[in-house]
């Protein structure tokens, strides 16, 4: 019985650590998805701006 009482806090601590690790992994995955989306949008915006500038220069010349 005393051994069981010693094990309980150990298992609770492990469970909490597992939950924290899962939260961290989830946050990191979300951060990566958001970063990839932002970079993709920035590339699309730059491509669009470059195309618009080239079209404008083509009409002026």
Order of alpha helices (4+ residues) and beta strands (2+ residues): alpha
